[in-house]
Amino acid sequence: MAKIRPFKGLRPPKELIELVSSRPYDVLNSEEARAEAADNEKSLYHIIKPEIDFPIGTDSRDPKVYKRAAENFQLFQDKGWLVQDNKPLYYIYAQTMNGKTQYGLVLAASVQDYLDGHIKRHELTRKEKEEDRMKNVLNCKANIGPAFLAYPDNKELDEMIARHAAQEPIYDFTPLDEGVRHTFWIIDQEKEIQLVTDVFARIDALYIADGHHRTAAAALVCEEQKKKNPHHTGNEEYNYFMAVCFPADQLTIIDYNRVVSHLNGMTPSTFLHRLEEHFIVEKKGSTPYRPDALHLFGLYIEDTWYKLTAKPHTYNPDDPIAVLDVSVSSKYILHDLLGIEDLRTDDHIDFVGGIRGLKALAKRVDSGEMKLALALYPVSMKQLMDIADCGEIMPPKTTWFEPKLRSGVVIHKLED
């Protein structure tokens, strides 16, 4: 069962939502955040990337930076740029991109559920990233940005959300830099609040789609707060973290592609010849080739696109990890041919979200920065959930979700 509860959200007044809300902290660097915030003193980047308030080059993990986040967070409340709701609520947050809308429920999820495996992960996390978010949360005493979770499809929740979505939203805006429409409703009737709580109590598990580091950081925050509280009961707000939960059938995982800066001493012709041991290699020319099925790959090298078809011996359809194209490409291309041992640490490989398109891959190669690009077919939500249910971990950089959740639409305070 999934233990969730409503919370007193801290939100911008309607007229300030576009000024306050921002992209997530981890999709842009410090200088991009500095440019996006520009002269906007109300931008949430002053809280989630507060290094922009310091000279260029300031370490984002300097204690004074985390302290500034807390100061700015308090300033936003003092100025009325963030205002807290007067009772615990659930919220509906919808995103529309390319004509498709996904409807999520904003709620406080249980840290204990995460620790007990009822909130399931599919990726490993890096300690330094966990600690960075932990320090931001501890200093602000709030979850500024949400984790992105999925739940098995549920008719009761679909019907309840549809009733609200037919009404006038609290927020309705489309940032020019995104092209994504964001709409937001409040669930404030006690009967429907209880309905959400009760339905989730019958759901066996939730799945982390995006936000593994935020979720892991929530567990660290909870542990730190427990140590400081001799009267800890488990009911305190720090035992919960903010999440937006979407029905799995509404979510789409897009491709997460690779670019590599060397050929491990091979010429392009030798590399292509070596590929033929494990792949059928077909020359496609200058037209970008996008894989449209599992076990197909697009390869761009020396101004030319190729279609690679994995031979049957390269994957195991009965193994939820070995059947993945990221596993096939990691072993038979990146490791065996290009000598890349660890995708997380090797400086010769980089990763490009499919939202940037295949032209972005070709551009990295044509510039001379990279030697080849590899386009992958995306994994499915079913594959993600099956892997999480088995307690397995996907290879690094497997999933890319779009659209990204805005931060600052609603915030969860760890103290009332």
Buried (B, 14 or more C-beta within 10 A) or exposed (E): EBBBBBBBBBBBEEEBBBBBBBBBBBEBEBEBBBEBBEEBEBBBBBBBBBBBBBEEEBEBEEEEBBEBBBBBBBBBBEEEBBBBBEEBBBBBBBBBBEEEEBBBBBBBBBBBBBEEEBBBBBBEBEEEBBBBBBBBBBBBBBBBBBBBBBBEEBEEBEEBBEEBBEEEBBBBBEBEEBEBBBBBBBBBEEEBBEBBBEBBEEBEBBBBBBBBBBBBBBBBBBEBBBEEEEEBEEEBBBBBBBBBBBBBEBBBBBBBBBBBBBBBEBEEEEBBEBBEEBBEBEEBEEEBBBBEEBBBBBBBBEEBBBBBBBBEEBBEEEEBBEBBBBBBBBBBBBBBBBEBEEBEEBEBBBEBBBBEBBEBBBBBBBEEEBBBBBBBBBBBBEBBBBBBBEEEBBBBBBBBBBBBBBBBBBBBBBEE
